[in-house]
């Protein structure tokens, strides 16, 4: 009997000790986060005059997440100094379809965000590094017989097209042909099977140059 009372007393003491304790939830707090803004594209550059390119923005926060609040603006510059807003996005991850008419620098400017409650964070404003979209003139080439007929636009009237011929393993100077006021030219290749040559459209401040290769069959 004494043994039973000891057991009962021990259990009772244990039960008395099991008193519920209220646990308070940690208070929410607003963090001040820095941001890094980037702009990118899956399209290769240069693009051809008249084509479009899609640019995408992203804003990463210093806590490892994304800055999901705030807006972005896409800015463009053709002189590399003066930027102007050409489009805006409703959130930090936005896509912009643009059609540059010359070599253009683009950057994304993030507005930042100020928390409106303790459950949100503050995001500092930031802007991306400039993203260069180079543009080449549009050229249409045709090859009737031994002739190469081309037309280049825009603004290529009265300018020279550079032609080189294959000699050994290298391409050497062959001739230069001046376009008419409409940017068109015509040149005849030698009637020689296997003759290889290139035509180069030089670049300038607005457009990048490019080269295409041809062969007489």
C-alpha positions in Angstrom: 0.0 0.0 0.0 2.8 2.4 0.8 4.4 1.6 -2.5 1.1 2.5 -4.4 0.8 5.8 -2.6 4.4 6.7 -3.6 3.6 6.1 -7.2 0.4 8.0 -7.1 2.1 10.9 -5.4 4.9 11.0 -8.0 2.4 11.0 -10.9 0.4 13.8 -9.2 3.5 15.9 -8.8 4.3 15.4 -12.4 0.8 16.5 -13.5 0.9 19.6 -11.3 4.1 20.7 -13.1 2.5 20.5 -16.6 1.2 24.1 -16.6 0.4 25.6 -20.1 2.8 28.4 -21.0 1.7 31.1 -23.5 4.3 31.5 -26.4 4.3 34.8 -28.1 4.9 35.1 -31.9 7.9 37.1 -32.9 6.9 40.6 -34.1 7.2 41.3 -37.8 9.8 43.8 -38.8 10.6 45.8 -41.9 14.0 45.3 -43.4 15.8 47.9 -45.6 17.1 46.0 -48.6 19.4 47.0 -51.5 18.6 45.9 -55.0 20.4 45.0 -58.2 18.6 45.6 -61.5 19.6 43.8 -64.7 18.4 43.9 -68.3 18.9 41.0 -70.8 17.7 39.5 -74.1 17.6 36.1 -75.7 18.0 37.6 -79.1 21.5 37.8 -80.6 22.8 41.2 -81.7 23.2 42.9 -84.1 19.7 42.9 -85.3 18.7 44.0 -88.8 17.1 47.4 -89.3 13.3 47.1 -89.0 13.4 44.1 -86.7 12.3 44.0 -83.1 14.1 42.7 -80.0 12.6 41.8 -76.6 14.4 43.0 -73.5 13.6 41.6 -70.0 14.2 43.2 -66.6 14.9 41.6 -63.3 15.4 43.2 -59.8 17.1 41.1 -57.1 17.0 42.1 -53.5 19.9 41.7 -51.0 18.0 39.1 -49.0 18.3 36.7 -52.0 14.8 37.1 -53.2 13.2 39.4 -55.9 12.0 42.9 -55.3 8.3 42.0 -56.0 7.0 45.6 -55.3 7.8 48.7 -57.3 7.9 49.5 -61.0 10.5 49.7 -63.7 11.2 52.1 -66.6 13.0 51.2 -69.8 15.2 54.1 -70.9 17.1 54.4 -74.3 20.0 56.5 -75.6 21.5 56.7 -79.1 24.3 59.0 -78.0 25.3 57.1 -74.9 24.8 60.1 -72.7 21.2 61.2 -72.7 18.6 58.6 -71.7 14.9 58.9 -72.1 12.1 56.7 -70.9 10.5 54.7 -73.7 8.4 52.2 -71.8 7.3 51.3 -68.3 6.6 48.0 -66.5 4.0 47.3 -63.8 6.4 45.1 -61.8 10.1 44.4 -61.5 10.1 41.5 -63.9 8.8 42.9 -67.2 9.4 42.4 -70.9 9.7 45.2 -73.5 9.5 44.8 -77.3 11.5 47.5 -79.0 12.4 48.4 -82.5 15.6 50.5 -82.5 16.3 52.5 -85.7 20.1 52.7 -85.0 22.6 51.5 -82.4 21.0 52.1 -79.0 21.8 51.7 -75.4 19.0 50.5 -73.1 18.9 50.5 -69.3 16.2 49.6 -66.7 15.5 52.0 -63.8 13.8 50.5 -60.7 11.7 52.9 -58.7 12.3 51.2 -55.3 9.5 50.6 -52.8 8.5 51.9 -49.4 6.8 49.5 -47.0 3.3 50.3 -46.0 3.2 47.8 -43.1 5.6 45.8 -40.8 5.0 42.8 -43.0 6.7 44.4 -46.0 10.3 45.4 -46.7 11.8 48.6 -48.1 13.5 48.2 -51.4 16.2 50.7 -52.5 16.0 52.1 -56.1 18.6 51.0 -58.6 19.4 50.9 -62.3 21.0 48.4 -64.6 24.2 48.7 -66.6 23.6 49.9 -70.2 22.7 47.0 -72.6 23.9 47.7 -76.1 21.6 46.7 -79.0 23.6 47.1 -82.2 21.8 47.4 -85.5 22.9 46.6 -89.1 21.4 48.1 -92.2 19.0 46.0 -94.2 20.5 44.7 -97.4 18.7 42.9 -100.2 21.1 41.0 -102.5 20.2 39.3 -105.8 22.4 37.3 -108.1 21.1 37.3 -111.7 23.8 35.4 -113.7 27.3 36.7 -112.9 25.9 39.9 -111.4 25.5 40.8 -107.7 22.8 43.4 -107.3 22.2 44.9 -103.9 20.2 47.6 -102.2 21.0 48.9 -98.7 18.9 51.0 -96.4 18.6 53.4 -94.6 20.9 56.3 -95.5 23.3 54.5 -97.7 23.0 56.6 -100.9 26.3 57.6 -102.5 28.4 55.3 -100.2 31.0 52.7 -101.1 30.6 48.9 -100.8 33.9 47.0 -100.4 34.5 43.8 -102.3 37.3 41.4 -101.7 38.3 38.2 -103.7 39.7 35.0 -102.4 43.4 34.5 -103.2 45.0 31.5 -101.6 43.7 31.3 -98.1 43.0 35.0 -97.7 40.6 37.6 -99.1 42.4 40.5 -100.7 41.1 43.9 -102.0 39.2 43.6 -105.3 37.2 46.7 -105.9 34.9 49.4 -104.3 31.5 50.2 -105.8 29.6 53.3 -105.0 25.8 53.1 -104.5 23.4 55.4 -106.2 21.2 57.8 -104.3 18.8 55.0 -103.4 21.5 52.9 -101.9 21.6 50.4 -104.8 24.7 49.0 -106.6 25.6 46.4 -109.3 28.8 44.5 -109.8 29.8 41.7 -112.2 31.9 38.8 -111.1 34.4 37.0 -113.4 33.0 34.2 -115.4 35.2 31.7 -113.5 33.8 28.7 -111.7 34.9 28.7 -108.1 35.6 32.4 -107.9 34.9 33.5 -104.3 34.4 37.0 -103.1 32.9 39.0 -100.2 30.8 42.1 -100.0 31.2 44.4 -97.0 28.7 47.1 -96.0 30.8 49.4 -93.7 29.4 50.6 -90.4 29.3 54.1 -89.0 28.1 55.9 -85.9 24.5 54.7 -86.3 25.0 51.2 -87.7 27.4 48.3 -87.4 29.0 46.9 -90.6 28.7 43.4 -91.9 30.1 41.0 -94.6 28.5 38.4 -96.8 30.3 35.8 -99.0 29.5 34.6 -102.5 30.9 32.1 -105.0 30.6 31.7 -108.8 29.3 28.2 -109.8 
